[in-house]
Amino acid sequence: MGRITSGGGMLQSYKGIWPKLGQDVFIAPGAQIIGDVEIGSGSSIWFNCVLRGDVNKIRIGRNTNIQDGSVVHVESGGAATIIGDDVLIGHMALVHGTVLEDQAFVGMGAVTMDGCCIEGQGMLAAGALLTPGKRIKTAELWAGRPAKLIRTLRPEELAGLAKGTSHYAQMAQTYLTEYSDR
Ligand SMILES: CC(C)(COP(=O)(O)OP(=O)(O)OC[C@H]1O[C@@H](n2cnc3c(N)ncnc32)[C@H](O)[C@@H]1OP(=O)(O)O)[C@@H](O)C(=O)NCCC(=O)NCCS
């Protein structure tokens, strides 16, 4: 049997290991967090996400958001998925065996494959497919299937990344308050 979080989403054990949550983490209804997953304070996992830490671990920092319908998994015997602070992962993304450094951005519907890394303030565009082992450097924008570097980000876009994560961090606390009262 799973455990229900204050936000309404579920934690599940695998081989006796339960996910661990920091303070004020919002796990929305329909989300499933499984096994060796740790999530830092203020982060939010939105409706119908699946984070499956079974054959390797998943680590998530603080004030990160993983938006609705996204899937986070790991490489068996290879790359864990390590996600830093203030990371934004858009709706319906798939993050697999990947490192996302603090303030990295994964667009809606994008896919990252094993051994990839997105550095801080690196951006993967909506719908992109980042093939195994690729590295997006700070301030680079990659797009397409397979994803390629298309340009560097403008100053206003870099500022927009920070706004997006702080907006989601605030939204998460509003939801948590409302859903905890139910
Ligand atoms: C990449 C992105 C930032 C748009 O960049 P932009 O430079 O403003 O895009 P433009 O509309 O001016 O298009 C510029 C070129 O990039 C291409 N392009 C734009 N977005 C693209 C994408 N997501 N994938 C592939 N190519 C894209 C356009 O086709 C165009 O190509 P062309 O010059 O050959 O005609 C935007 O598409 C994106 O992915 N935003 C992320 C949104 C998101 O996922 N948010 C998370 C949920 S809150």
The ligand as an SDF file (V2000), in Angstrom:
LIG
                    3D

 48 50  0  0  0  0  0  0  0  0999 V2000
   12.6360   27.5960  -28.2310 C   0  0  0  0  0  0  0  0  0  0  0  0
   11.6060   28.6000  -27.7720 C   0  0  0  0  0  0  0  0  0  0  0  0
   12.1490   29.3450  -26.5390 C   0  0  0  0  0  0  0  0  0  0  0  0
   11.2680   29.5960  -28.8640 C   0  0  0  0  0  0  0  0  0  0  0  0
   12.4140   30.3210  -29.2900 O   0  0  0  0  0  0  0  0  0  0  0  0
   12.2340   31.5360  -30.2970 P   0  0  0  0  0  0  0  0  0  0  0  0
   13.6000   31.8990  -30.7360 O   0  0  0  0  0  0  0  0  0  0  0  0
   11.3990   32.6010  -29.6590 O   0  0  0  0  0  0  0  0  0  0  0  0
   11.4100   30.8640  -31.4730 O   0  0  0  0  0  0  0  0  0  0  0  0
   10.7880   31.5120  -32.7850 P   0  0  0  0  0  0  0  0  0  0  0  0
    9.3310   31.2330  -32.7490 O   0  0  0  0  0  0  0  0  0  0  0  0
   11.2490   32.9360  -32.9620 O   0  0  0  0  0  0  0  0  0  0  0  0
   11.4410   30.6040  -33.9180 O   0  0  0  0  0  0  0  0  0  0  0  0
   12.8150   30.6990  -34.2800 C   0  0  0  0  0  0  0  0  0  0  0  0
   13.2100   29.4260  -34.9900 C   0  0  0  0  0  0  0  0  0  0  0  0
   13.3040   28.3570  -34.0350 O   0  0  0  0  0  0  0  0  0  0  0  0
   12.3690   27.3070  -34.3880 C   0  0  0  0  0  0  0  0  0  0  0  0
   11.7810   26.8200  -33.1280 N   0  0  0  0  0  0  0  0  0  0  0  0
   11.1090   27.5510  -32.2020 C   0  0  0  0  0  0  0  0  0  0  0  0
   10.7580   26.7710  -31.1950 N   0  0  0  0  0  0  0  0  0  0  0  0
   11.2020   25.5380  -31.4810 C   0  0  0  0  0  0  0  0  0  0  0  0
   11.1210   24.3080  -30.8100 C   0  0  0  0  0  0  0  0  0  0  0  0
   10.5160   24.2000  -29.6040 N   0  0  0  0  0  0  0  0  0  0  0  0
   11.6870   23.2290  -31.3830 N   0  0  0  0  0  0  0  0  0  0  0  0
   12.2980   23.3270  -32.6030 C   0  0  0  0  0  0  0  0  0  0  0  0
   12.4150   24.4800  -33.2720 N   0  0  0  0  0  0  0  0  0  0  0  0
   11.8620   25.5610  -32.7170 C   0  0  0  0  0  0  0  0  0  0  0  0
   11.3520   27.9510  -35.2980 C   0  0  0  0  0  0  0  0  0  0  0  0
   10.7620   27.0160  -36.1530 O   0  0  0  0  0  0  0  0  0  0  0  0
   12.1970   28.9540  -36.0510 C   0  0  0  0  0  0  0  0  0  0  0  0
   12.9490   28.2930  -37.0430 O   0  0  0  0  0  0  0  0  0  0  0  0
   13.3530   29.0270  -38.4190 P   0  0  0  0  0  0  0  0  0  0  0  0
   14.2320   30.1790  -38.0330 O   0  0  0  0  0  0  0  0  0  0  0  0
   14.0770   27.9500  -39.1910 O   0  0  0  0  0  0  0  0  0  0  0  0
   12.0590   29.4440  -39.0300 O   0  0  0  0  0  0  0  0  0  0  0  0
   10.2410   27.9240  -27.4730 C   0  0  0  0  0  0  0  0  0  0  0  0
    9.7870   27.2280  -28.6200 O   0  0  0  0  0  0  0  0  0  0  0  0
   10.3060   26.9220  -26.3440 C   0  0  0  0  0  0  0  0  0  0  0  0
   10.6310   25.7610  -26.5120 O   0  0  0  0  0  0  0  0  0  0  0  0
    9.9060   27.3880  -25.1420 N   0  0  0  0  0  0  0  0  0  0  0  0
    9.7970   26.5150  -23.9730 C   0  0  0  0  0  0  0  0  0  0  0  0
    8.4050   26.6460  -23.3580 C   0  0  0  0  0  0  0  0  0  0  0  0
    8.1770   25.5900  -22.3110 C   0  0  0  0  0  0  0  0  0  0  0  0
    8.3230   24.4190  -22.5730 O   0  0  0  0  0  0  0  0  0  0  0  0
    7.8340   26.0250  -21.0860 N   0  0  0  0  0  0  0  0  0  0  0  0
    7.6470   25.0820  -19.9710 C   0  0  0  0  0  0  0  0  0  0  0  0
    6.2390   25.0710  -19.4490 C   0  0  0  0  0  0  0  0  0  0  0  0
    5.8710   26.4680  -18.4140 S   0  0  0  0  0  0  0  0  0  0  0  0
  1  2  1  0
  2  3  1  0
  2  4  1  0
  2 36  1  0
  4  5  1  0
  5  6  1  0
  6  7  2  0
  6  8  1  0
  6  9  1  0
  9 10  1  0
 10 11  2  0
 10 12  1  0
 10 13  1  0
 13 14  1  0
 14 15  1  0
 15 16  1  0
 15 30  1  0
 16 17  1  0
 17 18  1  0
 17 28  1  0
 18 19  1  0
 18 27  1  0
 19 20  2  0
 20 21  1  0
 21 22  1  0
 21 27  2  0
 22 23  1  0
 22 24  2  0
 24 25  1  0
 25 26  2  0
 26 27  1  0
 28 29  1  0
 28 30  1  0
 30 31  1  0
 31 32  1  0
 32 33  2  0
 32 34  1  0
 32 35  1  0
 36 37  1  0
 36 38  1  0
 38 39  2  0
 38 40  1  0
 40 41  1  0
 41 42  1  0
 42 43  1  0
 43 44  2  0
 43 45  1  0
 45 46  1  0
 46 47  1  0
 47 48  1  0
M  END
$$$$
